[in-house]
Amino acid sequence: MPTTQDIAKDFVQMCKKGQFDEAGEKYWAANVVSLEPMEGEMARAEGLDAVKAKGEWWNNSHEVHSFSAGDPVVNGDQFIVEFEMDVTNKDSGERMQMQEQALYTVADGKIVEERFFYGG
């Protein structure tokens, strides 16, 4: 079974290549939970189908001009990654630079939780 370090490295490499859906397919557990620091229906997604739907919502709602991901930092069964994005919200037309950290928890070779933190 791959280690958390192995999963972190491969997952982030796939994200850096723009392979977000493929990374999710490969590493999300069936019971994965995704948590955002916001109110509303996208604040918590539980289960593979719900997390995939959240990703589709994001892609349909935003135009991504640029994206970058830092190298993962591992601690036990968790790893954290910093993402930076330049996006435009398709509904409002607002362009914004986003910085977020994502904390992933791994169990039995799969990501069981992703928790996002936003910065300036």
RASUL-V20069 format. One record per residue. N is the residue number from 0. RES is the residue in one small letter. OMEGA is omega in whole degrees, -180 to 180 (999 if undefined). Layout:
<<N RES OMEGA> <N RES OMEGA>>
This chain:
<<0 m -180> <1 p 178> <2 t 175> <3 t 178> <4 q 179> <5 d -179> <6 i -180> <7 a -178> <8 k -178> <9 d 180> <10 f -178> <11 v 177> <12 q 178> <13 m 177> <14 c 180> <15 k 179> <16 k -178> <17 g -178> <18 q -176> <19 f -179> <20 d -180> <21 e 178> <22 a 178> <23 g 179> <24 e -176> <25 k -168> <26 y 180> <27 w 173> <28 a 179> <29 a -177> <30 n -178> <31 v 176> <32 v 178> <33 s -175> <34 l 178> <35 e 179> <36 p -179> <37 m 175> <38 e 173> <39 g -171> <40 e 180> <41 m -179> <42 a -179> <43 r 175> <44 a -179> <45 e 179> <46 g -175> <47 l -179> <48 d -180> <49 a 180> <50 v 175> <51 k 180> <52 a 177> <53 k 177> <54 g 177> <55 e 177> <56 w -180> <57 w -178> <58 n 180> <59 n -176> <60 s -174> <61 h 169> <62 e -178> <63 v 179> <64 h 176> <65 s -178> <66 f 172> <67 s 179> <68 a 175> <69 g 177> <70 d -179> <71 p 174> <72 v -172> <73 v 172> <74 n 180> <75 g -178> <76 d -179> <77 q 170> <78 f -179> <79 i -179> <80 v 175> <81 e 177> <82 f 173> <83 e -177> <84 m 170> <85 d -173> <86 v 171> <87 t 174> <88 n -175> <89 k -179> <90 d -175> <91 s -175> <92 g -178> <93 e 175> <94 r -178> <95 m 173> <96 q -177> <97 m 173> <98 q 178> <99 e 172> <100 q 179> <101 a 178> <102 l -178> <103 y 176> <104 t -175> <105 v 173> <106 a 178> <107 d 175> <108 g -179> <109 k 175> <110 i -178> <111 v 177> <112 e 170> <113 e -176> <114 r -175> <115 f 179> <116 f -177> <117 y 175> <118 g -179> <119 g 999>>
